[in-house]
Amino acid sequence: MTNLLDHIPRTPLLDGVDDWPKSATRKQWFEITRRLVQTTIDEMDLDPAAMSEVEQAFIGAGLL
């Protein structure tokens, strides 16, 4: 299996941090985290088999 971190884009992860709420509920932070995970996975250039493996891992963790 390839290293999944090799496929993460080289752009800073926290570029949009200024748009986040200054104080948020636990549910709001969970939604922000889910959006970050979804965006990162969408930006990865993975073959279908690897993409399925990544999606299943995050679905199992409740992050997709």
MDTraj code that builds the backbone (N, CA, C; nanometers):
import mdtraj as md
import numpy as np

residues = "MET THR ASN LEU LEU ASP HIS ILE PRO ARG THR PRO LEU LEU ASP GLY VAL ASP ASP TRP PRO LYS SER ALA THR ARG LYS GLN TRP PHE GLU ILE THR ARG ARG LEU VAL GLN THR THR ILE ASP GLU MET ASP LEU ASP PRO ALA ALA MET SER GLU VAL GLU GLN ALA PHE ILE GLY ALA GLY LEU LEU".split()
xyz = np.array([
    [0.0839, -0.1181, 0.0000],
    [0.0000, 0.0000, 0.0000],
    [0.0885, 0.1245, 0.0000],
    [0.0504, 0.2235, -0.0787],
    [0.1273, 0.3471, -0.0839],
    [0.1005, 0.4305, 0.0405],
    [0.1900, 0.5225, 0.0685],
    [0.1728, 0.6141, 0.1799],
    [0.0672, 0.7178, 0.1415],
    [-0.0441, 0.7230, 0.2126],
    [-0.1538, 0.8149, 0.1805],
    [-0.1116, 0.9611, 0.1915],
    [-0.0144, 0.9898, 0.2769],
    [0.0287, 1.1286, 0.2936],
    [0.0993, 1.1829, 0.1699],
    [0.1475, 1.0939, 0.0826],
    [0.2124, 1.1377, -0.0404],
    [0.1146, 1.2073, -0.1342],
    [-0.0147, 1.1823, -0.1174],
    [-0.1159, 1.2355, -0.2080],
    [-0.1825, 1.3631, -0.1573],
    [-0.1477, 1.4066, -0.0365],
    [-0.2088, 1.5279, 0.0177],
    [-0.1480, 1.6482, -0.0538],
    [-0.2335, 1.7400, -0.0982],
    [-0.1819, 1.8585, -0.1683],
    [-0.0856, 1.9369, -0.0795],
    [0.0056, 2.0052, -0.1414],
    [0.1078, 2.0803, -0.0675],
    [0.0614, 2.2203, -0.0278],
    [-0.0683, 2.2461, -0.0329],
    [-0.1202, 2.3763, 0.0085],
    [-0.1420, 2.3758, 0.1586],
    [-0.1265, 2.4906, 0.2226],
    [-0.1471, 2.4969, 0.3681],
    [-0.2899, 2.4555, 0.4048],
    [-0.3017, 2.3707, 0.5024],
    [-0.4307, 2.3173, 0.5440],
    [-0.5200, 2.4225, 0.6089],
    [-0.4602, 2.5183, 0.6746],
    [-0.5391, 2.6137, 0.7519],
    [-0.5584, 2.7477, 0.6818],
    [-0.5560, 2.7495, 0.5490],
    [-0.5768, 2.8743, 0.4755],
    [-0.7073, 2.9433, 0.5117],
    [-0.8125, 2.8679, 0.5336],
    [-0.9435, 2.9266, 0.5594],
    [-0.9734, 2.9526, 0.7052],
    [-0.8722, 2.9455, 0.7912],
    [-0.8960, 2.9577, 0.9352],
    [-0.9591, 3.0921, 0.9725],
    [-0.9341, 3.1972, 0.8977],
    [-0.9932, 3.3272, 0.9292],
    [-1.1449, 3.3270, 0.9110],
    [-1.1958, 3.2344, 0.8316],
    [-1.3391, 3.2250, 0.8074],
    [-1.4116, 3.1434, 0.9138],
    [-1.3372, 3.0760, 0.9989],
    [-1.3991, 2.9918, 1.1004],
    [-1.4544, 3.0780, 1.2136],
    [-1.5557, 3.0302, 1.2820],
    [-1.6104, 3.1072, 1.3939],
    [-1.5096, 3.1176, 1.5078],
    [-1.5134, 3.2304, 1.5786],
    [-1.4195, 3.2498, 1.6908],
    [-1.4557, 3.1594, 1.8080],
    [-1.5829, 3.1360, 1.8277],
    [-1.6272, 3.0375, 1.9258],
    [-1.7352, 2.9547, 1.8577],
    [-1.7331, 2.8273, 1.8808],
    [-1.8266, 2.7386, 1.8124],
    [-1.8666, 2.6251, 1.9051],
    [-1.9805, 2.5697, 1.8751],
    [-2.0237, 2.4538, 1.9513],
    [-1.9444, 2.3319, 1.9047],
    [-1.9543, 2.2274, 1.9791],
    [-1.8867, 2.1032, 1.9437],
    [-1.9351, 2.0533, 1.8070],
    [-2.0658, 2.0659, 1.7831],
    [-2.1235, 2.0235, 1.6564],
    [-2.0676, 2.1055, 1.5402],
    [-2.0518, 2.2365, 1.5587],
    [-1.9968, 2.3215, 1.4526],
    [-1.8522, 2.2836, 1.4222],
    [-1.7715, 2.2555, 1.5245],
    [-1.6326, 2.2158, 1.5007],
    [-1.6262, 2.0817, 1.4295],
    [-1.7196, 1.9917, 1.4632],
    [-1.7235, 1.8625, 1.3951],
    [-1.7543, 1.8828, 1.2464],
    [-1.8472, 1.9723, 1.2138],
    [-1.8789, 2.0006, 1.0740],
    [-1.7587, 2.0616, 1.0012],
    [-1.6858, 2.1500, 1.0664],
    [-1.5648, 2.2090, 1.0070],
    [-1.4633, 2.0987, 0.9783],
    [-1.4449, 2.0075, 1.0733],
    [-1.3506, 1.8972, 1.0558],
    [-1.3923, 1.8077, 0.9396],
    [-1.5209, 1.7773, 0.9315],
    [-1.5701, 1.6948, 0.8209],
    [-1.5448, 1.7621, 0.6870],
    [-1.5669, 1.8929, 0.6796],
    [-1.5426, 1.9652, 0.5543],
    [-1.3953, 1.9613, 0.5162],
    [-1.3071, 1.9775, 0.6154],
    [-1.1627, 1.9698, 0.5885],
    [-1.1244, 1.8318, 0.5349],
    [-1.1766, 1.7282, 0.5967],
    [-1.1470, 1.5918, 0.5528],
    [-1.1979, 1.5703, 0.4106],
    [-1.3225, 1.6101, 0.3839],
    [-1.3800, 1.5920, 0.2508],
    [-1.3022, 1.6685, 0.1447],
    [-1.2646, 1.7919, 0.1744],
    [-1.1895, 1.8730, 0.0792],
    [-1.0532, 1.8111, 0.0503],
    [-0.9863, 1.7655, 0.1549],
    [-0.8539, 1.7047, 0.1374],
    [-0.8619, 1.5786, 0.0534],
    [-0.9604, 1.4935, 0.0809],
    [-0.9760, 1.3706, 0.0032],
    [-1.0081, 1.4036, -0.1420],
    [-1.0948, 1.5026, -0.1642],
    [-1.1301, 1.5420, -0.3011],
    [-1.0088, 1.5901, -0.3798],
    [-0.9124, 1.6529, -0.3110],
    [-0.7955, 1.7083, -0.3787],
    [-0.6862, 1.6036, -0.4030],
    [-0.7005, 1.4859, -0.3439],
    [-0.6013, 1.3805, -0.3640],
    [-0.6190, 1.3200, -0.5030],
    [-0.5089, 1.2826, -0.5624],
    [-0.5128, 1.2187, -0.6940],
    [-0.4894, 1.0694, -0.6740],
    [-0.5963, 0.9976, -0.6353],
    [-0.5839, 0.8558, -0.6046],
    [-0.6526, 0.7711, -0.7107],
    [-0.6017, 0.6514, -0.7290],
    [-0.6702, 0.5575, -0.8171],
    [-0.7963, 0.5094, -0.7441],
    [-0.8938, 0.4544, -0.8151],
    [-1.0216, 0.4162, -0.7537],
    [-1.0092, 0.3208, -0.6336],
    [-0.9176, 0.2264, -0.6411],
    [-0.9019, 0.1309, -0.5302],
    [-0.8519, 0.2013, -0.4043],
    [-0.7533, 0.2887, -0.4199],
    [-0.6995, 0.3623, -0.3054],
    [-0.8043, 0.4603, -0.2509],
    [-0.8799, 0.5242, -0.3403],
    [-0.9831, 0.6175, -0.2974],
    [-1.0883, 0.5444, -0.2138],
    [-1.1267, 0.4257, -0.2565],
    [-1.2238, 0.3459, -0.1822],
    [-1.1715, 0.3119, -0.0431],
    [-1.0436, 0.2778, -0.0364],
    [-0.9820, 0.2439, 0.0921],
    [-0.9805, 0.3645, 0.1858],
    [-0.9464, 0.4806, 0.1329],
    [-0.9432, 0.6033, 0.2127],
    [-1.0843, 0.6384, 0.2602],
    [-1.1805, 0.6325, 0.1684],
    [-1.3185, 0.6650, 0.2048],
    [-1.3697, 0.5720, 0.3138],
    [-1.3435, 0.4430, 0.3008],
    [-1.3903, 0.3472, 0.4016],
    [-1.3279, 0.3754, 0.5380],
    [-1.2020, 0.4129, 0.5411],
    [-1.1361, 0.4449, 0.6678],
    [-1.2018, 0.5648, 0.7354],
    [-1.2309, 0.6691, 0.6577],
    [-1.2918, 0.7877, 0.7164],
    [-1.4396, 0.7673, 0.7481],
    [-1.5088, 0.6866, 0.6697],
    [-1.6486, 0.6546, 0.7015],
    [-1.6528, 0.5748, 0.8321],
    [-1.5613, 0.4817, 0.8476],
    [-1.5537, 0.4035, 0.9701],
    [-1.5248, 0.4877, 1.0929],
    [-1.4507, 0.5972, 1.0731],
    [-1.4190, 0.6872, 1.1836],
    [-1.5296, 0.7916, 1.2050],
    [-1.6305, 0.7905, 1.1175],
    [-1.7399, 0.8856, 1.1313],
    [-1.7085, 1.0239, 1.0784],
    [-1.6076, 1.0353, 0.9939],
    [-1.5671, 1.1656, 0.9431],
    [-1.6139, 1.1922, 0.8017],
    [-1.6887, 1.1009, 0.7426],
    [-1.7493, 1.1238, 0.6093],
    [-1.8935, 1.0819, 0.6128],
])
top = md.Topology()
chain = top.add_chain()
for i, resn in enumerate(residues, 1):
    res = top.add_residue(resn, chain, resSeq=i)
    for name in ("N", "CA", "C"):
        top.add_atom(name, md.element.get_by_symbol(name[0]), res)
traj = md.Trajectory(xyz[None], top)
